Amino acid sequence: MKNPGFGRNGHLGIGTNSIERAVAYLSARGCKFNNKAAYYDNNGKLFSIYLADEIGGFAVHLLQK
């Protein structure tokens, strides 16, 4: 990676049509999120958020399409 960031080996982004629904779905199944690393658009709507735990050394984040 050019710049250090989340994830020991890098990060994986997953685009979603509704990030709020994706977060609700995964939260209901026990996934935790890193709310300190959440990004919001100019209207205050959630745009990107990382899962709290790495998977295979990769940070995973959801991204609003």
PQR file of N, CA, C, O and H, with PARSE charges and radii, in Angstrom:
ATOM      1  N   MET A   1       0.836  -1.178   0.000 -0.4000 1.5000
ATOM      2  CA  MET A   1       0.000   0.000   0.000 -0.0000 2.0000
ATOM      3  C   MET A   1       0.882   1.243   0.000  0.5500 1.7000
ATOM      4  O   MET A   1       1.964   1.248   0.586 -0.5500 1.4000
ATOM      5  N   LYS A   2       0.420   2.269  -0.646 -0.4000 1.5000
ATOM      6  CA  LYS A   2       1.180   3.509  -0.719 -0.0000 2.0000
ATOM      7  C   LYS A   2       1.186   4.248   0.610  0.5500 1.7000
ATOM      8  O   LYS A   2       2.204   4.806   1.019 -0.5500 1.4000
ATOM      9  H   LYS A   2      -0.460   2.264  -1.122  0.4000 1.0000
ATOM     10  N   ASN A   3       0.040   4.245   1.275 -0.4000 1.5000
ATOM     11  CA  ASN A   3      -0.084   4.924   2.563 -0.0000 2.0000
ATOM     12  C   ASN A   3      -0.563   3.932   3.604  0.5500 1.7000
ATOM     13  O   ASN A   3      -1.414   3.089   3.320 -0.5500 1.4000
ATOM     14  H   ASN A   3      -0.787   3.792   0.942  0.4000 1.0000
ATOM     15  N   PRO A   4      -0.012   4.032   4.830 -0.5600 1.5000
ATOM     16  CA  PRO A   4      -0.500   3.130   5.865  0.2800 2.0000
ATOM     17  C   PRO A   4      -1.959   3.434   6.187  0.5500 1.7000
ATOM     18  O   PRO A   4      -2.381   4.590   6.174 -0.5500 1.4000
ATOM     19  N   GLY A   5      -2.702   2.410   6.468 -0.4000 1.5000
ATOM     20  CA  GLY A   5      -4.111   2.593   6.791 -0.0000 2.0000
ATOM     21  C   GLY A   5      -4.589   1.419   7.603  0.5500 1.7000
ATOM     22  O   GLY A   5      -3.812   0.772   8.305 -0.5500 1.4000
ATOM     23  H   GLY A   5      -2.359   1.471   6.479  0.4000 1.0000
ATOM     24  N   PHE A   6      -5.857   1.154   7.507 -0.4000 1.5000
ATOM     25  CA  PHE A   6      -6.433   0.034   8.243 -0.0000 2.0000
ATOM     26  C   PHE A   6      -6.034  -1.280   7.596  0.5500 1.7000
ATOM     27  O   PHE A   6      -5.880  -1.365   6.378 -0.5500 1.4000
ATOM     28  H   PHE A   6      -6.488   1.680   6.937  0.4000 1.0000
ATOM     29  N   GLY A   7      -5.871  -2.288   8.411 -0.4000 1.5000
ATOM     30  CA  GLY A   7      -5.561  -3.626   7.920 -0.0000 2.0000
ATOM     31  C   GLY A   7      -4.082  -3.878   7.800  0.5500 1.7000
ATOM     32  O   GLY A   7      -3.358  -3.100   7.179 -0.5500 1.4000
ATOM     33  H   GLY A   7      -5.997  -2.219   9.401  0.4000 1.0000
ATOM     34  N   ARG A   8      -3.633  -4.961   8.389 -0.4000 1.5000
ATOM     35  CA  ARG A   8      -2.216  -5.338   8.345 -0.0000 2.0000
ATOM     36  C   ARG A   8      -1.761  -5.579   6.914  0.5500 1.7000
ATOM     37  O   ARG A   8      -0.645  -5.212   6.544 -0.5500 1.4000
ATOM     38  H   ARG A   8      -4.221  -5.594   8.893  0.4000 1.0000
ATOM     39  N   ASN A   9      -2.634  -6.206   6.094 -0.4000 1.5000
ATOM     40  CA  ASN A   9      -2.283  -6.509   4.706 -0.0000 2.0000
ATOM     41  C   ASN A   9      -2.969  -5.601   3.699  0.5500 1.7000
ATOM     42  O   ASN A   9      -2.783  -5.760   2.492 -0.5500 1.4000
ATOM     43  H   ASN A   9      -3.540  -6.504   6.394  0.4000 1.0000
ATOM     44  N   GLY A  10      -3.756  -4.658   4.178 -0.4000 1.5000
ATOM     45  CA  GLY A  10      -4.504  -3.771   3.297 -0.0000 2.0000
ATOM     46  C   GLY A  10      -5.969  -3.787   3.670  0.5500 1.7000
ATOM     47  O   GLY A  10      -6.336  -4.198   4.771 -0.5500 1.4000
ATOM     48  H   GLY A  10      -3.907  -4.529   5.158  0.4000 1.0000
ATOM     49  N   HIS A  11      -6.801  -3.340   2.751 -0.4000 1.5000
ATOM     50  CA  HIS A  11      -8.227  -3.340   3.045 -0.0000 2.0000
ATOM     51  C   HIS A  11      -9.033  -3.739   1.816  0.5500 1.7000
ATOM     52  O   HIS A  11      -8.584  -3.610   0.678 -0.5500 1.4000
ATOM     53  H   HIS A  11      -6.503  -3.006   1.857  0.4000 1.0000
ATOM     54  N   LEU A  12     -10.234  -4.227   2.087 -0.4000 1.5000
ATOM     55  CA  LEU A  12     -11.166  -4.640   1.047 -0.0000 2.0000
ATOM     56  C   LEU A  12     -12.414  -3.789   1.179  0.5500 1.7000
ATOM     57  O   LEU A  12     -12.953  -3.644   2.276 -0.5500 1.4000
ATOM     58  H   LEU A  12     -10.598  -4.332   3.012  0.4000 1.0000
ATOM     59  N   GLY A  13     -12.875  -3.228   0.078 -0.4000 1.5000
ATOM     60  CA  GLY A  13     -14.090  -2.436   0.083 -0.0000 2.0000
ATOM     61  C   GLY A  13     -15.228  -3.200  -0.573  0.5500 1.7000
ATOM     62  O   GLY A  13     -15.035  -3.850  -1.601 -0.5500 1.4000
ATOM     63  H   GLY A  13     -12.437  -3.347  -0.813  0.4000 1.0000
ATOM     64  N   ILE A  14     -16.400  -3.123   0.014 -0.4000 1.5000
ATOM     65  CA  ILE A  14     -17.581  -3.777  -0.524 -0.0000 2.0000
ATOM     66  C   ILE A  14     -18.629  -2.699  -0.775  0.5500 1.7000
ATOM     67  O   ILE A  14     -19.121  -2.074   0.164 -0.5500 1.4000
ATOM     68  H   ILE A  14     -16.556  -2.595   0.849  0.4000 1.0000
ATOM     69  N   GLY A  15     -18.968  -2.483  -2.044 -0.4000 1.5000
ATOM     70  CA  GLY A  15     -19.974  -1.502  -2.402 -0.0000 2.0000
ATOM     71  C   GLY A  15     -21.367  -2.047  -2.142  0.5500 1.7000
ATOM     72  O   GLY A  15     -21.643  -3.220  -2.393 -0.5500 1.4000
ATOM     73  H   GLY A  15     -18.568  -2.990  -2.807  0.4000 1.0000
ATOM     74  N   THR A  16     -22.242  -1.191  -1.638 -0.4000 1.5000
ATOM     75  CA  THR A  16     -23.601  -1.602  -1.334 -0.0000 2.0000
ATOM     76  C   THR A  16     -24.583  -0.515  -1.768  0.5500 1.7000
ATOM     77  O   THR A  16     -24.266   0.674  -1.738 -0.5500 1.4000
ATOM     78  H   THR A  16     -22.018  -0.237  -1.434  0.4000 1.0000
ATOM     79  N   ASN A  17     -25.774  -0.941  -2.169 -0.4000 1.5000
ATOM     80  CA  ASN A  17     -26.802   0.013  -2.582 -0.0000 2.0000
ATOM     81  C   ASN A  17     -27.391   0.765  -1.398  0.5500 1.7000
ATOM     82  O   ASN A  17     -27.836   1.902  -1.549 -0.5500 1.4000
ATOM     83  H   ASN A  17     -26.031  -1.907  -2.193  0.4000 1.0000
ATOM     84  N   SER A  18     -27.399   0.146  -0.223 -0.4000 1.5000
ATOM     85  CA  SER A  18     -27.923   0.779   0.989 -0.0000 2.0000
ATOM     86  C   SER A  18     -27.023   0.415   2.158  0.5500 1.7000
ATOM     87  O   SER A  18     -27.154  -0.658   2.747 -0.5500 1.4000
ATOM     88  H   SER A  18     -27.037  -0.778  -0.101  0.4000 1.0000
ATOM     89  N   ILE A  19     -26.126   1.303   2.482 -0.4000 1.5000
ATOM     90  CA  ILE A  19     -25.173   1.018   3.554 -0.0000 2.0000
ATOM     91  C   ILE A  19     -25.872   0.887   4.905  0.5500 1.7000
ATOM     92  O   ILE A  19     -25.441   0.100   5.748 -0.5500 1.4000
ATOM     93  H   ILE A  19     -26.020   2.175   2.004  0.4000 1.0000
ATOM     94  N   GLU A  20     -26.952   1.654   5.122 -0.4000 1.5000
ATOM     95  CA  GLU A  20     -27.682   1.549   6.382 -0.0000 2.0000
ATOM     96  C   GLU A  20     -28.280   0.148   6.549  0.5500 1.7000
ATOM     97  O   GLU A  20     -28.218  -0.435   7.632 -0.5500 1.4000
ATOM     98  H   GLU A  20     -27.301   2.294   4.437  0.4000 1.0000
ATOM     99  N   ARG A  21     -28.855  -0.384   5.473 -0.4000 1.5000
ATOM    100  CA  ARG A  21     -29.425  -1.727   5.538 -0.0000 2.0000
ATOM    101  C   ARG A  21     -28.342  -2.778   5.725  0.5500 1.7000
ATOM    102  O   ARG A  21     -28.540  -3.743   6.464 -0.5500 1.4000
ATOM    103  H   ARG A  21     -28.905   0.090   4.593  0.4000 1.0000
ATOM    104  N   ALA A  22     -27.203  -2.608   5.069 -0.4000 1.5000
ATOM    105  CA  ALA A  22     -26.097  -3.560   5.202 -0.0000 2.0000
ATOM    106  C   ALA A  22     -25.569  -3.570   6.632  0.5500 1.7000
ATOM    107  O   ALA A  22     -25.302  -4.634   7.190 -0.5500 1.4000
ATOM    108  H   ALA A  22     -27.042  -1.824   4.469  0.4000 1.0000
ATOM    109  N   VAL A  23     -25.419  -2.387   7.226 -0.4000 1.5000
ATOM    110  CA  VAL A  23     -24.945  -2.303   8.615 -0.0000 2.0000
ATOM    111  C   VAL A  23     -25.952  -2.956   9.549  0.5500 1.7000
ATOM    112  O   VAL A  23     -25.562  -3.703  10.447 -0.5500 1.4000
ATOM    113  H   VAL A  23     -25.636  -1.523   6.773  0.4000 1.0000
ATOM    114  N   ALA A  24     -27.241  -2.691   9.357 -0.4000 1.5000
ATOM    115  CA  ALA A  24     -28.284  -3.291  10.200 -0.0000 2.0000
ATOM    116  C   ALA A  24     -28.280  -4.812  10.064  0.5500 1.7000
ATOM    117  O   ALA A  24     -28.381  -5.525  11.062 -0.5500 1.4000
ATOM    118  H   ALA A  24     -27.558  -2.084   8.628  0.4000 1.0000
ATOM    119  N   TYR A  25     -28.164  -5.307   8.837 -0.4000 1.5000
ATOM    120  CA  TYR A  25     -28.158  -6.748   8.579 -0.0000 2.0000
ATOM    121  C   TYR A  25     -26.969  -7.412   9.272  0.5500 1.7000
ATOM    122  O   TYR A  25     -27.134  -8.412   9.970 -0.5500 1.4000
ATOM    123  H   TYR A  25     -28.082  -4.727   8.026  0.4000 1.0000
ATOM    124  N   LEU A  26     -25.780  -6.859   9.080 -0.4000 1.5000
ATOM    125  CA  LEU A  26     -24.583  -7.462   9.666 -0.0000 2.0000
ATOM    126  C   LEU A  26     -24.557  -7.316  11.187  0.5500 1.7000
ATOM    127  O   LEU A  26     -24.104  -8.221  11.889 -0.5500 1.4000
ATOM    128  H   LEU A  26     -25.646  -6.047   8.512  0.4000 1.0000
ATOM    129  N   SER A  27     -25.035  -6.196  11.693 -0.4000 1.5000
ATOM    130  CA  SER A  27     -25.094  -5.988  13.146 -0.0000 2.0000
ATOM    131  C   SER A  27     -26.002  -7.020  13.802  0.5500 1.7000
ATOM    132  O   SER A  27     -25.685  -7.543  14.870 -0.5500 1.4000
ATOM    133  H   SER A  27     -25.403  -5.461  11.123  0.4000 1.0000
ATOM    134  N   ALA A  28     -27.124  -7.312  13.165 -0.4000 1.5000
ATOM    135  CA  ALA A  28     -28.061  -8.305  13.701 -0.0000 2.0000
ATOM    136  C   ALA A  28     -27.440  -9.694  13.747  0.5500 1.7000
ATOM    137  O   ALA A  28     -27.896 -10.559  14.495 -0.5500 1.4000
ATOM    138  H   ALA A  28     -27.382  -6.888  12.297  0.4000 1.0000
ATOM    139  N   ARG A  29     -26.413  -9.903  12.957 -0.4000 1.5000
ATOM    140  CA  ARG A  29     -25.725 -11.194  12.923 -0.0000 2.0000
ATOM    141  C   ARG A  29     -24.420 -11.185  13.705  0.5500 1.7000
ATOM    142  O   ARG A  29     -23.608 -12.101  13.572 -0.5500 1.4000
ATOM    143  H   ARG A  29     -26.043  -9.200  12.350  0.4000 1.0000
ATOM    144  N   GLY A  30     -24.213 -10.152  14.522 -0.4000 1.5000
ATOM    145  CA  GLY A  30     -23.085 -10.132  15.438 -0.0000 2.0000
ATOM    146  C   GLY A  30     -21.853  -9.383  14.977  0.5500 1.7000
ATOM    147  O   GLY A  30     -20.864  -9.346  15.710 -0.5500 1.4000
ATOM    148  H   GLY A  30     -24.872  -9.408  14.630  0.4000 1.0000
ATOM    149  N   CYS A  31     -21.866  -8.791  13.808 -0.4000 1.5000
ATOM    150  CA  CYS A  31     -20.709  -8.019  13.340 -0.0000 2.0000
ATOM    151  C   CYS A  31     -20.619  -6.714  14.111  0.5500 1.7000
ATOM    152  O   CYS A  31     -21.634  -6.082  14.403 -0.5500 1.4000
ATOM    153  H   CYS A  31     -22.669  -8.821  13.212  0.4000 1.0000
ATOM    154  N   LYS A  32     -19.422  -6.325  14.432 -0.4000 1.5000
ATOM    155  CA  LYS A  32     -19.156  -5.052  15.102 -0.0000 2.0000
ATOM    156  C   LYS A  32     -18.490  -4.113  14.101  0.5500 1.7000
ATOM    157  O   LYS A  32     -17.800  -4.552  13.181 -0.5500 1.4000
ATOM    158  H   LYS A  32     -18.597  -6.838  14.195  0.4000 1.0000
ATOM    159  N   PHE A  33     -18.707  -2.827  14.295 -0.4000 1.5000
ATOM    160  CA  PHE A  33     -18.168  -1.822  13.384 -0.0000 2.0000
ATOM    161  C   PHE A  33     -17.295  -0.837  14.128  0.5500 1.7000
ATOM    162  O   PHE A  33     -17.495  -0.589  15.317 -0.5500 1.4000
ATOM    163  H   PHE A  33     -19.267  -2.471  15.042  0.4000 1.0000
ATOM    164  N   ASN A  34     -16.317  -0.272  13.421 -0.4000 1.5000
ATOM    165  CA  ASN A  34     -15.432   0.746  13.960 -0.0000 2.0000
ATOM    166  C   ASN A  34     -16.065   2.107  13.667  0.5500 1.7000
ATOM    167  O   ASN A  34     -15.796   2.714  12.630 -0.5500 1.4000
ATOM    168  H   ASN A  34     -16.154  -0.474  12.455  0.4000 1.0000
ATOM    169  N   ASN A  35     -16.904   2.578  14.583 -0.4000 1.5000
ATOM    170  CA  ASN A  35     -17.617   3.835  14.370 -0.0000 2.0000
ATOM    171  C   ASN A  35     -16.697   5.047  14.317  0.5500 1.7000
ATOM    172  O   ASN A  35     -17.066   6.081  13.762 -0.5500 1.4000
ATOM    173  H   ASN A  35     -17.122   2.085  15.425  0.4000 1.0000
ATOM    174  N   LYS A  36     -15.502   4.928  14.890 -0.4000 1.5000
ATOM    175  CA  LYS A  36     -14.544   6.037  14.835 -0.0000 2.0000
ATOM    176  C   LYS A  36     -13.993   6.228  13.427  0.5500 1.7000
ATOM    177  O   LYS A  36     -13.483   7.299  13.099 -0.5500 1.4000
ATOM    178  H   LYS A  36     -15.202   4.087  15.341  0.4000 1.0000
ATOM    179  N   ALA A  37     -14.095   5.197  12.597 -0.4000 1.5000
ATOM    180  CA  ALA A  37     -13.581   5.266  11.227 -0.0000 2.0000
ATOM    181  C   ALA A  37     -14.717   5.411  10.212  0.5500 1.7000
ATOM    182  O   ALA A  37     -14.532   5.138   9.026 -0.5500 1.4000
ATOM    183  H   ALA A  37     -14.510   4.327  12.863  0.4000 1.0000
ATOM    184  N   ALA A  38     -15.882   5.839  10.677 -0.4000 1.5000
ATOM    185  CA  ALA A  38     -17.014   6.039   9.770 -0.0000 2.0000
ATOM    186  C   ALA A  38     -16.847   7.369   9.050  0.5500 1.7000
ATOM    187  O   ALA A  38     -16.397   8.352   9.638 -0.5500 1.4000
ATOM    188  H   ALA A  38     -16.032   6.061  11.640  0.4000 1.0000
ATOM    189  N   TYR A  39     -17.212   7.390   7.771 -0.4000 1.5000
ATOM    190  CA  TYR A  39     -17.168   8.605   6.977 -0.0000 2.0000
ATOM    191  C   TYR A  39     -18.584   8.961   6.545  0.5500 1.7000
ATOM    192  O   TYR A  39     -19.377   8.086   6.196 -0.5500 1.4000
ATOM    193  H   TYR A  39     -17.577   6.591   7.293  0.4000 1.0000
ATOM    194  N   TYR A  40     -18.892  10.248   6.571 -0.4000 1.5000
ATOM    195  CA  TYR A  40     -20.218  10.743   6.218 -0.0000 2.0000
ATOM    196  C   TYR A  40     -20.113  11.725   5.064  0.5500 1.7000
ATOM    197  O   TYR A  40     -19.100  12.409   4.916 -0.5500 1.4000
ATOM    198  H   TYR A  40     -18.248  10.958   6.855  0.4000 1.0000
ATOM    199  N   ASP A  41     -21.167  11.799   4.240 -0.4000 1.5000
ATOM    200  CA  ASP A  41     -21.161  12.754   3.134 -0.0000 2.0000
ATOM    201  C   ASP A  41     -21.527  14.142   3.653  0.5500 1.7000
ATOM    202  O   ASP A  41     -21.722  14.326   4.854 -0.5500 1.4000
ATOM    203  H   ASP A  41     -21.990  11.244   4.361  0.4000 1.0000
ATOM    204  N   ASN A  42     -21.620  15.104   2.761 -0.4000 1.5000
ATOM    205  CA  ASN A  42     -21.899  16.489   3.152 -0.0000 2.0000
ATOM    206  C   ASN A  42     -23.262  16.664   3.794  0.5500 1.7000
ATOM    207  O   ASN A  42     -23.488  17.644   4.504 -0.5500 1.4000
ATOM    208  H   ASN A  42     -21.462  14.955   1.785  0.4000 1.0000
ATOM    209  N   ASN A  43     -24.175  15.730   3.557 -0.4000 1.5000
ATOM    210  CA  ASN A  43     -25.514  15.788   4.149 -0.0000 2.0000
ATOM    211  C   ASN A  43     -25.606  15.030   5.463  0.5500 1.7000
ATOM    212  O   ASN A  43     -26.689  14.926   6.040 -0.5500 1.4000
ATOM    213  H   ASN A  43     -23.992  14.934   2.980  0.4000 1.0000
ATOM    214  N   GLY A  44     -24.488  14.497   5.943 -0.4000 1.5000
ATOM    215  CA  GLY A  44     -24.463  13.754   7.191 -0.0000 2.0000
ATOM    216  C   GLY A  44     -24.907  12.311   7.070  0.5500 1.7000
ATOM    217  O   GLY A  44     -25.154  11.647   8.077 -0.5500 1.4000
ATOM    218  H   GLY A  44     -23.609  14.581   5.474  0.4000 1.0000
ATOM    219  N   LYS A  45     -25.011  11.816   5.835 -0.4000 1.5000
ATOM    220  CA  LYS A  45     -25.424  10.431   5.606 -0.0000 2.0000
ATOM    221  C   LYS A  45     -24.188   9.532   5.564  0.5500 1.7000
ATOM    222  O   LYS A  45     -23.165   9.893   4.983 -0.5500 1.4000
ATOM    223  H   LYS A  45     -24.811  12.355   5.017  0.4000 1.0000
ATOM    224  N   LEU A  46     -24.300   8.354   6.189 -0.4000 1.5000
ATOM    225  CA  LEU A  46     -23.181   7.413   6.230 -0.0000 2.0000
ATOM    226  C   LEU A  46     -22.733   7.050   4.822  0.5500 1.7000
ATOM    227  O   LEU A  46     -23.557   6.707   3.974 -0.5500 1.4000
ATOM    228  H   LEU A  46     -25.131   8.061   6.661  0.4000 1.0000
ATOM    229  N   PHE A  47     -21.424   7.125   4.570 -0.4000 1.5000
ATOM    230  CA  PHE A  47     -20.857   6.833   3.258 -0.0000 2.0000
ATOM    231  C   PHE A  47     -19.953   5.609   3.285  0.5500 1.7000
ATOM    232  O   PHE A  47     -19.925   4.832   2.331 -0.5500 1.4000
ATOM    233  H   PHE A  47     -20.755   7.404   5.259  0.4000 1.0000
ATOM    234  N   SER A  48     -19.207   5.437   4.390 -0.4000 1.5000
ATOM    235  CA  SER A  48     -18.261   4.326   4.491 -0.0000 2.0000
ATOM    236  C   SER A  48     -18.033   3.997   5.959  0.5500 1.7000
ATOM    237  O   SER A  48     -17.982   4.890   6.805 -0.5500 1.4000
ATOM    238  H   SER A  48     -19.230   6.068   5.165  0.4000 1.0000
ATOM    239  N   ILE A  49     -17.895   2.690   6.257 -0.4000 1.5000
ATOM    240  CA  ILE A  49     -17.617   2.265   7.625 -0.0000 2.0000
ATOM    241  C   ILE A  49     -16.851   0.942   7.595  0.5500 1.7000
ATOM    242  O   ILE A  49     -17.125   0.071   6.769 -0.5500 1.4000
ATOM    243  H   ILE A  49     -17.936   1.965   5.569  0.4000 1.0000
ATOM    244  N   TYR A  50     -15.892   0.806   8.504 -0.4000 1.5000
ATOM    245  CA  TYR A  50     -15.076  -0.408   8.609 -0.0000 2.0000
ATOM    246  C   TYR A  50     -15.655  -1.368   9.628  0.5500 1.7000
ATOM    247  O   TYR A  50     -16.223  -0.950  10.637 -0.5500 1.4000
ATOM    248  H   TYR A  50     -15.669   1.513   9.175  0.4000 1.0000
ATOM    249  N   LEU A  51     -15.509  -2.660   9.361 -0.4000 1.5000
ATOM    250  CA  LEU A  51     -15.797  -3.666  10.370 -0.0000 2.0000
ATOM    251  C   LEU A  51     -14.728  -3.544  11.449  0.5500 1.7000
ATOM    252  O   LEU A  51     -13.599  -3.146  11.161 -0.5500 1.4000
ATOM    253  H   LEU A  51     -15.048  -3.000   8.541  0.4000 1.0000
ATOM    254  N   ALA A  52     -15.074  -3.882  12.685 -0.4000 1.5000
ATOM    255  CA  ALA A  52     -14.145  -3.742  13.810 -0.0000 2.0000
ATOM    256  C   ALA A  52     -12.972  -4.711  13.708  0.5500 1.7000
ATOM    257  O   ALA A  52     -11.853  -4.369  14.088 -0.5500 1.4000
ATOM    258  H   ALA A  52     -15.991  -4.206  12.919  0.4000 1.0000
ATOM    259  N   ASP A  53     -13.217  -5.910  13.203 -0.4000 1.5000
ATOM    260  CA  ASP A  53     -12.172  -6.938  13.152 -0.0000 2.0000
ATOM    261  C   ASP A  53     -11.651  -7.138  11.736  0.5500 1.7000
ATOM    262  O   ASP A  53     -12.386  -6.989  10.760 -0.5500 1.4000
ATOM    263  H   ASP A  53     -14.127  -6.189  12.894  0.4000 1.0000
ATOM    264  N   GLU A  54     -10.379  -7.475  11.645 -0.4000 1.5000
ATOM    265  CA  GLU A  54      -9.781  -7.815  10.353 -0.0000 2.0000
ATOM    266  C   GLU A  54     -10.145  -9.256   9.985  0.5500 1.7000
ATOM    267  O   GLU A  54     -10.442 -10.077  10.853 -0.5500 1.4000
ATOM    268  H   GLU A  54      -9.782  -7.596  12.438  0.4000 1.0000
ATOM    269  N   ILE A  55     -10.117  -9.539   8.700 -0.4000 1.5000
ATOM    270  CA  ILE A  55     -10.341 -10.895   8.208 -0.0000 2.0000
ATOM    271  C   ILE A  55      -9.102 -11.280   7.404  0.5500 1.7000
ATOM    272  O   ILE A  55      -8.841 -10.708   6.346 -0.5500 1.4000
ATOM    273  H   ILE A  55      -9.876  -8.872   7.995  0.4000 1.0000
ATOM    274  N   GLY A  56      -8.349 -12.238   7.900 -0.4000 1.5000
ATOM    275  CA  GLY A  56      -7.127 -12.657   7.226 -0.0000 2.0000
ATOM    276  C   GLY A  56      -6.109 -11.542   7.075  0.5500 1.7000
ATOM    277  O   GLY A  56      -5.345 -11.519   6.110 -0.5500 1.4000
ATOM    278  H   GLY A  56      -8.561 -12.703   8.760  0.4000 1.0000
ATOM    279  N   GLY A  57      -6.098 -10.619   8.023 -0.4000 1.5000
ATOM    280  CA  GLY A  57      -5.160  -9.502   7.979 -0.0000 2.0000
ATOM    281  C   GLY A  57      -5.655  -8.320   7.160  0.5500 1.7000
ATOM    282  O   GLY A  57      -4.946  -7.322   7.033 -0.5500 1.4000
ATOM    283  H   GLY A  57      -6.720 -10.637   8.807  0.4000 1.0000
ATOM    284  N   PHE A  58      -6.849  -8.412   6.607 -0.4000 1.5000
ATOM    285  CA  PHE A  58      -7.407  -7.330   5.808 -0.0000 2.0000
ATOM    286  C   PHE A  58      -8.532  -6.638   6.567  0.5500 1.7000
ATOM    287  O   PHE A  58      -9.399  -7.292   7.147 -0.5500 1.4000
ATOM    288  H   PHE A  58      -7.425  -9.222   6.711  0.4000 1.0000
ATOM    289  N   ALA A  59      -8.509  -5.322   6.557 -0.4000 1.5000
ATOM    290  CA  ALA A  59      -9.641  -4.558   7.070 -0.0000 2.0000
ATOM    291  C   ALA A  59     -10.712  -4.593   5.988  0.5500 1.7000
ATOM    292  O   ALA A  59     -10.399  -4.594   4.797 -0.5500 1.4000
ATOM    293  H   ALA A  59      -7.805  -4.791   6.086  0.4000 1.0000
ATOM    294  N   VAL A  60     -11.969  -4.623   6.401 -0.4000 1.5000
ATOM    295  CA  VAL A  60     -13.081  -4.676   5.457 -0.0000 2.0000
ATOM    296  C   VAL A  60     -13.976  -3.485   5.708  0.5500 1.7000
ATOM    297  O   VAL A  60     -14.359  -3.211   6.845 -0.5500 1.4000
ATOM    298  H   VAL A  60     -12.223  -4.622   7.369  0.4000 1.0000
ATOM    299  N   HIS A  61     -14.308  -2.773   4.639 -0.4000 1.5000
ATOM    300  CA  HIS A  61     -15.238  -1.660   4.824 -0.0000 2.0000
ATOM    301  C   HIS A  61     -16.367  -1.709   3.818  0.5500 1.7000
ATOM    302  O   HIS A  61     -16.217  -2.183   2.692 -0.5500 1.4000
ATOM    303  H   HIS A  61     -13.996  -2.995   3.715  0.4000 1.0000
ATOM    304  N   LEU A  62     -17.511  -1.199   4.269 -0.4000 1.5000
ATOM    305  CA  LEU A  62     -18.680  -1.069   3.413 -0.0000 2.0000
ATOM    306  C   LEU A  62     -18.654   0.335   2.818  0.5500 1.7000
ATOM    307  O   LEU A  62     -18.235   1.293   3.468 -0.5500 1.4000
ATOM    308  H   LEU A  62     -17.633  -0.814   5.184  0.4000 1.0000
ATOM    309  N   LEU A  63     -19.106   0.440   1.581 -0.4000 1.5000
ATOM    310  CA  LEU A  63     -19.064   1.720   0.875 -0.0000 2.0000
ATOM    311  C   LEU A  63     -20.385   1.916   0.144  0.5500 1.7000
ATOM    312  O   LEU A  63     -20.829   1.048  -0.607 -0.5500 1.4000
ATOM    313  H   LEU A  63     -19.447  -0.338   1.053  0.4000 1.0000
ATOM    314  N   GLN A  64     -21.006   3.065   0.373 -0.4000 1.5000
ATOM    315  CA  GLN A  64     -22.253   3.385  -0.324 -0.0000 2.0000
ATOM    316  C   GLN A  64     -21.952   3.613  -1.802  0.5500 1.7000
ATOM    317  O   GLN A  64     -21.062   4.390  -2.149 -0.5500 1.4000
ATOM    318  H   GLN A  64     -20.646   3.771   0.984  0.4000 1.0000
ATOM    319  N   LYS A  65     -22.705   2.926  -2.679 -0.4000 1.5000
ATOM    320  CA  LYS A  65     -22.537   3.121  -4.127 -0.0000 2.0000
ATOM    321  C   LYS A  65     -23.085   4.452  -4.540  0.5500 1.7000
ATOM    322  O   LYS A  65     -23.036   4.800  -5.720 -0.5500 1.4000
ATOM    323  H   LYS A  65     -23.428   2.295  -2.398  0.4000 1.0000
TER
END
